[in-house]
Amino acid sequence: MSDLKRYQMVIDGKWVDSSSGKTFESVNPFTAKPWAIIPMGNKEDVNAAVDAAWRAGRHGSQWRAMTPSARGALIRRLGDGLMAASDELAVTEVIDNGKLIAEMSVQCKYLTQWYYYFGGLADKVEGSVIPIDKPDTFNYTVWEPIGVVACIVPWNSPLLLLAWKLAPALAAGNTVVIKPSEYTSASTLEFMKIVEEAGFPPGVVNVVTGFGGDTGAPLVEHPKVSKVAFTGSDTTGANIYQAAAKHMKHVTMELGGKSPNIVFDDADMENAVKGVVSGIFAASGQTCIAGSRLLVQKSIHDVFVEKLVELAATAKLGDPMSTETQVGPVTNVPQYNKILEYIDLGKNEGAKVILGGGKAEGPECGEGWFVQPTIFTEVDNSMRIAQEEIFGPILAIIPFKDEEDAIEIANDIVYGLAAGVWTQDIRRAMFMASRLEAGTIWINTYRAVSYMSPFGGYKRSGLGRESGQEMIKEYLQQKCVWISTATEVPNPFILR
């Protein structure tokens, strides 16, 4: 126990233990051993954090008194601190969630751009003067902060997905309570050291760690929380949406996906194979945008699948801290078991395993939770492995005849987060982009995101958008002001 790193939560600018004094262990997915001690927060801690955020956001507070330009400068200063600490943060994320150091080293540097971008946008939010149709009346609008924002972050990319929420929330002038996943709280708590060093007033950014029922639910249901920004499964999202509705809270939700990666017979085959591998086996398939359904045109099906298996079979499993590793461990035991159950389910449904098909074991895997990159053929789109989000390195291949067939299969799903299309025909590319029911369409690429470009889903894949300049209004509310310049009040008994 003494060798484990011990963390505290942050409430009202202070580092604190949970009010109960209880803790839980965070486990390294590669070693399968505890490495850190995390406070086990509860409703009392949530109440303290929300009250702190509420006070920090009220009129007359230090935060509310800041000009938008000063607020933006502070957010950009946070970006500078993050950039300086990006290597250390990357290591923490790898230890805590098993993502590859090769990816996290880049990702932890890139996520700083959200703070630079929205810091720069903080003083660019403008209202308008309306040429109103009433005489002797001046009418204008302003945008104001929503209030206290609850940022609930998943375990697969904690700091990146936090940046998507926190940066615009702060730029808009809100205060925040962060609830990280119980599986990956450490990097967010390390991040809070940088928030403190940047000089944010107490209570503007708070973190409460713990389990969903103990901290997440009370946070969502708290009457002083005005908005919930959540990334996670659609099942949990639906529960949060229902709870938020009781208090008419604003919500932004980026939920599950079962994205189609569609390869036509005129595609650059080598690039398409790489794109498919990137779409499903990168990050061990633990990403909401995973291209977990591969739709291949029948005329090239056999040749393409052969090339795909040839490349996927070379994927190097191992220690995520090694730059040579290409597929790391699954982040936690429940998810590991879930993935293995879906592999068995696919076999029982009649799909054929042509690569992988079970747990991965060997000296390169240490004691960690590894699943073999797995490819199923002879999949029908009605099968559960084609309809349900697995969140692991499992690919279901479905043949299609032509464009209309591909669209019908691709859209026959409750999700609509993303889709990929591989073709050299610009007409086909634009046609497919117009017909696919998804919030992001990639043409001849996959798994690309930017702070400049909006991201979000159709159907059960979510509500609202993250990133891009327009989405800052997801964290603002509009006020309309009417000023009469008339010298006499008109008839008070009729609508003006």
C-alpha positions as CSV (number, residue, x, y, z in Angstrom):
1,M,0.0,0.0,0.0
2,S,2.8,2.4,0.9
3,D,4.3,2.1,-2.6
4,L,1.2,3.3,-4.3
5,K,0.8,6.9,-5.3
6,R,-1.9,8.6,-3.3
7,Y,-4.2,11.3,-4.8
8,Q,-6.7,13.8,-3.5
9,M,-9.7,15.5,-5.0
10,V,-9.9,19.2,-5.6
11,I,-12.9,21.2,-4.2
12,D,-12.9,25.0,-3.9
13,G,-9.2,25.2,-4.7
14,K,-8.2,22.8,-1.9
15,W,-6.8,19.3,-2.2
16,V,-9.0,17.1,0.0
17,D,-9.7,13.5,0.8
18,S,-13.2,12.2,0.5
19,S,-15.5,13.2,3.4
20,S,-15.8,9.5,4.3
21,G,-12.0,8.9,4.2
22,K,-12.6,5.9,1.9
23,T,-10.4,5.2,-1.1
24,F,-10.1,2.7,-3.9
25,E,-7.2,1.4,-6.1
26,S,-6.5,2.3,-9.7
27,V,-5.0,-0.7,-11.6
28,N,-2.4,-0.7,-14.3
29,P,-4.0,-2.7,-17.2
30,F,-0.6,-4.1,-18.4
31,T,0.6,-5.3,-15.0
32,A,-2.9,-6.0,-13.6
33,K,-1.6,-4.5,-10.3
34,P,-2.7,-1.5,-8.3
35,W,-0.5,1.6,-8.7
36,A,-2.5,4.5,-7.2
37,I,-5.0,5.3,-4.4
38,I,-8.0,7.4,-5.4
39,P,-10.5,9.1,-3.0
40,M,-13.9,7.5,-3.0
41,G,-16.2,10.5,-3.2
42,N,-19.8,10.5,-2.2
43,K,-22.9,12.8,-2.2
44,E,-21.4,15.0,0.5
45,D,-18.3,15.7,-1.6
46,V,-20.5,16.4,-4.7
47,N,-22.5,18.9,-2.8
48,A,-19.4,20.7,-1.6
49,A,-17.9,20.8,-5.1
50,V,-21.2,22.0,-6.7
51,D,-21.6,24.7,-4.0
52,A,-18.0,25.8,-4.6
53,A,-18.6,26.1,-8.3
54,W,-21.9,27.9,-7.7
55,R,-20.3,30.5,-5.5
56,A,-17.4,30.9,-7.9
57,G,-19.7,31.7,-10.8
58,R,-22.0,34.2,-9.1
59,H,-22.0,37.9,-9.9
60,G,-19.4,39.7,-7.9
61,S,-17.0,36.7,-7.8
62,Q,-13.5,37.0,-9.1
63,W,-14.2,34.7,-12.0
64,R,-17.4,36.5,-13.1
65,A,-15.7,39.8,-12.8
66,M,-13.0,38.9,-15.3
67,T,-13.3,40.3,-18.8
68,P,-13.7,37.7,-21.5
69,S,-10.2,38.7,-22.7
70,A,-8.7,38.1,-19.3
71,R,-10.5,34.8,-19.0
72,G,-9.2,33.7,-22.4
73,A,-5.7,34.6,-21.5
74,L,-6.0,32.4,-18.4
75,I,-7.3,29.5,-20.4
76,R,-4.4,29.9,-22.9
77,R,-2.0,29.9,-19.9
78,L,-3.5,26.6,-18.9
79,G,-2.7,25.4,-22.4
80,D,1.0,26.4,-21.9
81,G,1.2,24.5,-18.7
82,L,-0.3,21.4,-20.3
83,M,2.1,21.6,-23.2
84,A,5.0,21.8,-20.7
85,A,3.7,18.8,-18.8
86,S,2.4,16.8,-21.8
87,D,5.1,14.0,-21.6
88,E,4.4,13.4,-17.9
89,L,0.7,13.4,-18.4
90,A,1.1,10.9,-21.3
91,V,2.9,8.5,-19.0
92,T,0.2,8.8,-16.4
93,E,-2.5,8.0,-19.0
94,V,-0.6,5.0,-20.3
95,I,-0.1,3.6,-16.8
96,D,-3.8,4.2,-15.9
97,N,-5.6,3.1,-19.0
98,G,-3.2,1.1,-21.2
99,K,-3.2,3.4,-24.2
100,L,0.0,3.4,-26.3
101,I,2.7,5.8,-25.3
102,A,3.2,6.3,-29.1
103,E,-0.3,7.7,-29.3
104,M,-0.6,9.4,-26.0
105,S,2.6,11.4,-26.4
106,V,1.1,13.0,-29.5
107,Q,-2.4,13.2,-28.1
108,C,-1.4,15.0,-24.8
109,K,0.4,17.6,-26.8
110,Y,-2.4,18.0,-29.3
111,L,-5.2,18.4,-26.7
112,T,-3.6,21.7,-25.6
113,Q,-4.9,23.1,-28.9
114,W,-8.5,23.0,-27.4
115,Y,-7.4,25.4,-24.7
116,Y,-5.6,27.7,-27.1
117,Y,-8.5,27.7,-29.5
118,F,-11.3,28.3,-27.0
119,G,-9.1,30.7,-25.0
120,G,-8.9,32.7,-28.2
121,L,-12.6,32.4,-28.7
122,A,-13.6,33.6,-25.2
123,D,-13.8,37.3,-26.3
124,K,-15.2,36.6,-29.8
125,V,-18.7,35.7,-28.6
126,E,-20.9,38.6,-29.8
127,G,-24.6,39.4,-29.4
128,S,-26.6,41.4,-32.0
129,V,-28.7,44.5,-32.4
130,I,-32.1,43.6,-33.9
131,P,-33.8,46.0,-36.3
132,I,-37.0,45.3,-34.4
133,D,-40.4,46.0,-36.0
134,K,-41.7,48.1,-33.0
135,P,-41.4,51.9,-33.0
136,D,-39.4,53.6,-30.3
137,T,-37.7,50.4,-29.2
138,F,-34.1,49.3,-29.0
139,N,-33.6,45.5,-29.0
140,Y,-30.4,43.6,-28.5
141,T,-29.2,40.1,-27.5
142,V,-26.3,38.9,-25.3
143,W,-24.9,35.5,-24.6
144,E,-24.3,34.6,-20.9
145,P,-22.8,31.5,-19.1
146,I,-25.2,28.7,-18.3
147,G,-23.9,28.2,-14.8
148,V,-22.4,25.1,-13.2
149,V,-21.4,22.5,-15.7
150,A,-20.9,18.8,-14.8
151,C,-18.2,17.2,-17.0
152,I,-18.4,13.4,-16.9
153,V,-15.5,11.8,-18.7
154,P,-14.9,8.2,-19.8
155,W,-11.9,6.0,-19.3
156,N,-10.6,5.6,-22.9
157,S,-9.1,9.1,-23.5
158,P,-9.7,11.1,-20.2
159,L,-7.7,14.3,-20.8
160,L,-8.6,14.7,-24.5
161,L,-12.3,14.2,-23.9
162,L,-12.1,16.5,-20.9
163,A,-10.6,19.2,-23.0
164,W,-13.5,18.9,-25.4
165,K,-15.8,19.9,-22.6
166,L,-13.8,22.0,-20.2
167,A,-12.1,24.4,-22.7
168,P,-15.4,25.7,-24.1
169,A,-17.2,25.6,-20.8
170,L,-14.5,27.9,-19.3
171,A,-14.3,30.1,-22.3
172,A,-18.1,30.7,-22.0
173,G,-17.6,31.8,-18.4
174,N,-19.0,28.8,-16.6
175,T,-17.7,27.0,-13.6
176,V,-17.2,23.2,-13.6
177,V,-17.3,20.0,-11.6
178,I,-15.4,17.2,-13.2
179,K,-16.3,13.5,-12.6
180,P,-13.6,11.3,-14.2
181,S,-14.1,7.5,-14.7
182,E,-13.3,5.5,-11.6
183,Y,-11.0,3.5,-13.8
184,T,-8.9,6.4,-14.9
185,S,-8.9,9.3,-12.4
186,A,-5.2,9.9,-12.0
187,S,-4.5,11.9,-15.1
188,T,-7.3,14.3,-14.3
189,L,-6.0,14.8,-10.8
190,E,-2.5,15.4,-12.3
191,F,-4.1,17.9,-14.7
192,M,-5.5,19.8,-11.7
193,K,-2.0,20.7,-10.6
194,I,-1.6,22.6,-13.8
195,V,-5.0,24.3,-13.3
196,E,-3.8,25.4,-9.9
197,E,-0.5,26.7,-11.3
198,A,-2.3,28.6,-14.0
199,G,-4.1,30.7,-11.4
200,F,-7.7,29.9,-11.7
201,P,-9.8,31.2,-8.9
202,P,-10.9,28.7,-6.2
203,G,-14.1,26.8,-7.2
204,V,-13.9,27.5,-10.9
205,V,-12.7,23.9,-11.6
206,N,-13.4,21.1,-9.2
207,V,-12.9,17.3,-9.3
208,V,-14.8,14.7,-7.5
209,T,-13.6,11.1,-7.9
210,G,-15.5,7.9,-7.2
211,F,-18.2,5.6,-8.6
212,G,-21.2,6.4,-10.7
213,G,-23.8,5.7,-8.1
214,D,-22.0,7.6,-5.4
215,T,-20.8,10.7,-7.3
216,G,-22.1,10.7,-10.9
217,A,-25.8,10.4,-10.1
218,P,-25.8,13.0,-7.3
219,L,-23.8,15.3,-9.6
220,V,-26.3,15.0,-12.5
221,E,-29.3,15.4,-10.2
222,H,-27.9,18.4,-8.2
223,P,-30.3,21.3,-8.6
224,K,-27.4,23.8,-8.9
225,V,-25.9,22.0,-11.9
226,S,-27.2,23.7,-15.1
227,K,-25.6,21.5,-17.7
228,V,-24.3,18.0,-18.1
229,A,-21.6,17.3,-20.7
230,F,-21.1,13.5,-20.9
231,T,-19.2,11.0,-23.0
232,G,-19.9,7.3,-22.6
233,S,-22.3,4.5,-23.5
234,D,-25.7,5.2,-24.9
235,T,-27.3,3.3,-22.0
236,T,-25.7,5.5,-19.4
237,G,-26.4,8.5,-21.5
238,A,-30.1,7.7,-21.6
239,N,-30.2,7.5,-17.8
240,I,-28.4,10.8,-17.5
241,Y,-30.7,12.4,-20.0
242,Q,-33.7,11.2,-18.1
243,A,-32.3,12.5,-14.8
244,A,-31.3,15.8,-16.3
245,A,-34.8,16.3,-17.7
246,K,-36.3,16.4,-14.3
247,H,-34.5,19.7,-13.7
248,M,-34.6,20.9,-17.3
249,K,-30.8,20.8,-17.5
250,H,-28.9,21.5,-20.7
251,V,-27.1,18.4,-22.0
252,T,-24.4,17.6,-24.5
253,M,-23.8,13.9,-25.0
254,E,-21.3,12.0,-27.2
255,L,-22.4,8.4,-26.9
256,G,-21.8,5.0,-28.5
257,G,-21.1,4.0,-32.1
258,K,-21.0,1.1,-34.4
259,S,-19.5,2.9,-37.4
260,P,-19.4,1.5,-40.9
261,N,-16.1,1.6,-42.8
262,I,-17.1,1.2,-46.4
263,V,-14.7,0.1,-49.1
264,F,-15.6,0.3,-52.8
265,D,-14.0,-1.6,-55.6
266,D,-12.3,1.5,-57.0
267,A,-10.6,2.3,-53.7
268,D,-6.8,2.5,-53.3
269,M,-6.6,-0.9,-51.7
270,E,-3.4,-0.5,-49.8
271,N,-4.6,2.7,-48.2
272,A,-8.0,1.3,-47.4
273,V,-6.5,-1.7,-45.7
274,K,-4.5,0.6,-43.5
275,G,-7.5,2.8,-42.8
276,V,-9.6,-0.3,-41.7
277,V,-6.8,-1.5,-39.4
278,S,-6.5,2.0,-37.9
279,G,-10.3,2.3,-37.5
280,I,-10.7,-0.9,-35.4
281,F,-7.4,-2.1,-33.9
282,A,-5.8,1.3,-32.9
283,A,-6.5,2.0,-29.2
284,S,-7.4,-1.7,-29.0
285,G,-10.8,-0.8,-30.5
286,Q,-11.7,1.1,-27.3
287,T,-13.0,4.2,-29.0
288,C,-16.5,5.4,-29.8
289,I,-15.6,6.1,-33.4
290,A,-14.2,2.6,-34.0
291,G,-14.9,1.4,-37.5
292,S,-16.2,-1.9,-36.2
293,R,-18.4,-2.8,-39.2
294,L,-16.4,-3.2,-42.4
295,L,-18.5,-3.1,-45.5
296,V,-16.6,-4.4,-48.6
297,Q,-18.0,-4.4,-52.1
298,K,-18.5,-8.0,-53.2
299,S,-16.3,-7.7,-56.3
300,I,-13.2,-7.2,-54.2
301,H,-14.3,-8.9,-51.0
302,D,-12.0,-11.9,-51.0
303,V,-8.9,-10.1,-52.2
304,F,-9.4,-7.2,-49.7
305,V,-10.0,-9.5,-46.8
306,E,-6.9,-11.5,-47.6
307,K,-4.8,-8.3,-47.6
308,L,-6.5,-7.1,-44.4
309,V,-5.8,-10.3,-42.5
310,E,-2.2,-10.2,-43.7
311,L,-1.6,-6.7,-42.2
312,A,-3.7,-7.2,-39.1
313,A,-1.8,-10.4,-38.2
314,T,1.4,-8.4,-37.9
315,A,0.1,-6.2,-35.1
316,K,2.5,-6.2,-32.2
317,L,0.9,-6.7,-28.8
318,G,2.8,-5.7,-25.7
319,D,3.8,-3.2,-23.1
320,P,2.0,0.1,-24.0
321,M,5.1,2.0,-22.7
322,S,7.1,0.6,-25.6
323,T,7.1,2.6,-28.8
324,E,7.2,-0.7,-30.7
325,T,3.8,-1.8,-29.4
326,Q,0.8,-1.4,-31.7
327,V,-2.0,-3.0,-29.7
328,G,-2.1,-2.5,-25.9
329,P,-4.3,-4.1,-23.2
330,V,-8.0,-3.5,-22.5
331,T,-8.4,-0.9,-19.8
332,N,-10.4,-2.8,-17.2
333,V,-11.6,-6.3,-16.3
334,P,-15.3,-5.7,-16.9
335,Q,-14.6,-4.5,-20.4
336,Y,-12.1,-7.4,-21.0
337,N,-14.8,-9.9,-20.1
338,K,-17.4,-8.2,-22.2
339,I,-15.2,-8.3,-25.3
340,L,-14.5,-12.0,-24.8
341,E,-18.2,-12.7,-24.4
342,Y,-19.0,-10.9,-27.7
343,I,-16.4,-13.1,-29.4
344,D,-18.2,-16.2,-28.2
345,L,-21.5,-14.6,-29.2
346,G,-20.3,-14.0,-32.7
347,K,-19.2,-17.6,-33.1
348,N,-22.6,-18.8,-31.8
349,E,-24.4,-16.5,-34.2
350,G,-22.7,-18.3,-37.1
351,A,-20.0,-15.7,-38.0
352,K,-16.6,-17.1,-38.9
353,V,-13.4,-16.1,-37.2
354,I,-10.5,-15.7,-39.6
355,L,-8.1,-13.9,-37.3
356,G,-7.7,-14.0,-33.5
357,G,-10.8,-15.0,-31.6
358,G,-9.9,-15.0,-28.0
359,K,-7.7,-13.7,-25.2
360,A,-4.0,-13.0,-26.0
361,E,-1.4,-14.5,-23.8
362,G,2.4,-14.6,-23.8
363,P,5.4,-13.0,-22.2
364,E,4.8,-9.8,-24.3
365,C,1.4,-9.4,-22.6
366,G,2.7,-9.4,-19.1
367,E,-0.1,-10.0,-16.6
368,G,-2.4,-7.7,-18.5
369,W,-5.8,-8.0,-20.1
370,F,-5.1,-8.5,-23.8
371,V,-7.6,-9.6,-26.5
372,Q,-6.4,-10.8,-29.9
373,P,-7.2,-8.5,-32.8
374,T,-10.2,-10.5,-34.1
375,I,-11.9,-10.5,-37.6
376,F,-15.3,-12.1,-38.3
377,T,-16.5,-12.9,-41.8
378,E,-19.9,-14.3,-42.9
379,V,-21.6,-11.6,-40.8
380,D,-25.1,-10.5,-41.4
381,N,-26.0,-7.0,-40.3
382,S,-28.8,-8.3,-38.1
383,M,-26.3,-10.2,-35.8
384,R,-25.6,-8.7,-32.4
385,I,-21.9,-8.4,-33.2
386,A,-22.9,-6.1,-36.1
387,Q,-25.5,-4.1,-34.1
388,E,-24.1,-3.7,-30.6
389,E,-21.1,-1.6,-29.6
390,I,-18.4,-4.0,-28.3
391,F,-15.6,-1.4,-27.6
392,G,-12.8,-3.7,-28.4
393,P,-10.6,-5.0,-31.3
394,I,-13.4,-6.9,-33.0
395,L,-14.2,-6.4,-36.6
396,A,-17.3,-7.7,-38.4
397,I,-17.1,-7.8,-42.2
398,I,-20.2,-7.5,-44.3
399,P,-20.3,-7.7,-48.1
400,F,-22.4,-5.3,-50.2
401,K,-23.5,-5.1,-53.8
402,D,-23.6,-1.4,-54.7
403,E,-24.0,2.1,-53.3
404,E,-27.6,1.7,-52.4
405,D,-26.9,-1.6,-50.7
406,A,-24.1,-0.1,-48.8
407,I,-26.2,2.8,-47.6
408,E,-29.0,0.5,-46.5
409,I,-26.6,-1.7,-44.5
410,A,-24.7,1.2,-43.0
411,N,-27.8,3.1,-41.8
412,D,-29.5,0.1,-40.5
413,I,-28.3,0.7,-36.9
414,V,-29.4,2.7,-33.9
415,Y,-26.1,4.6,-33.9
416,G,-24.8,7.4,-36.1
417,L,-21.5,8.7,-34.8
418,A,-19.2,8.2,-37.8
419,A,-18.6,6.5,-41.1
420,G,-15.7,6.0,-43.5
421,V,-15.8,5.7,-47.3
422,W,-13.0,4.5,-49.4
423,T,-13.3,5.4,-53.1
424,Q,-11.5,7.4,-55.9
425,D,-14.8,8.6,-57.4
426,I,-15.6,12.1,-56.2
427,R,-19.3,11.8,-57.2
428,R,-19.6,8.6,-55.2
429,A,-17.8,10.1,-52.2
430,M,-20.2,13.1,-52.1
431,F,-23.2,10.9,-52.7
432,M,-22.3,8.6,-49.9
433,A,-21.5,11.6,-47.6
434,S,-25.0,13.0,-48.3
435,R,-26.8,9.8,-47.6
436,L,-25.0,8.3,-44.6
437,E,-26.7,9.0,-41.2
438,A,-23.7,10.0,-39.1
439,G,-22.3,13.1,-37.6
440,T,-18.8,12.6,-39.1
441,I,-18.0,11.2,-42.5
442,W,-14.4,10.4,-43.4
443,I,-13.5,10.0,-47.1
444,N,-10.2,8.1,-47.7
445,T,-9.2,8.6,-44.1
446,Y,-10.3,7.5,-40.7
447,R,-10.1,8.5,-37.0
448,A,-9.2,12.2,-37.6
449,V,-10.4,14.9,-35.2
450,S,-9.7,18.6,-34.7
451,Y,-10.5,21.3,-32.3
452,M,-11.7,23.3,-35.3
453,S,-14.3,20.8,-36.5
454,P,-17.6,19.9,-34.9
455,F,-18.0,16.3,-33.6
456,G,-21.1,14.5,-32.5
457,G,-23.6,11.9,-33.4
458,Y,-27.0,11.2,-35.0
459,K,-29.6,8.9,-33.5
460,R,-28.5,7.2,-30.3
461,S,-24.9,8.4,-30.7
462,G,-25.6,11.7,-28.9
463,L,-27.0,15.2,-28.6
464,G,-25.2,18.4,-29.4
465,R,-21.7,18.9,-30.8
466,E,-18.2,19.2,-29.4
467,S,-15.3,21.3,-30.9
468,G,-15.6,24.0,-33.6
469,Q,-16.4,27.6,-33.0
470,E,-20.1,27.3,-33.1
471,M,-20.3,24.8,-30.3
472,I,-19.3,27.3,-27.7
473,K,-23.0,28.2,-27.7
474,E,-23.7,24.8,-26.2
475,Y,-22.3,26.4,-23.0
476,L,-24.1,29.7,-23.3
477,Q,-27.7,30.9,-23.0
478,Q,-29.1,33.9,-24.9
479,K,-30.7,36.9,-23.3
480,C,-32.8,39.4,-25.2
481,V,-33.1,43.0,-23.9
482,W,-35.9,45.4,-24.9
483,I,-35.5,49.2,-24.2
484,S,-38.3,51.6,-24.9
485,T,-37.5,55.1,-25.9
486,A,-41.1,56.2,-26.1
487,T,-42.2,59.3,-24.2
488,E,-45.5,57.7,-23.3
489,V,-46.5,54.2,-22.3
490,P,-49.0,52.8,-24.8
491,N,-52.3,51.1,-24.0
492,P,-51.4,48.7,-21.1
493,F,-54.2,46.3,-21.9
494,I,-52.9,45.1,-25.3
495,L,-49.7,43.2,-26.4
496,R,-47.1,45.7,-27.4
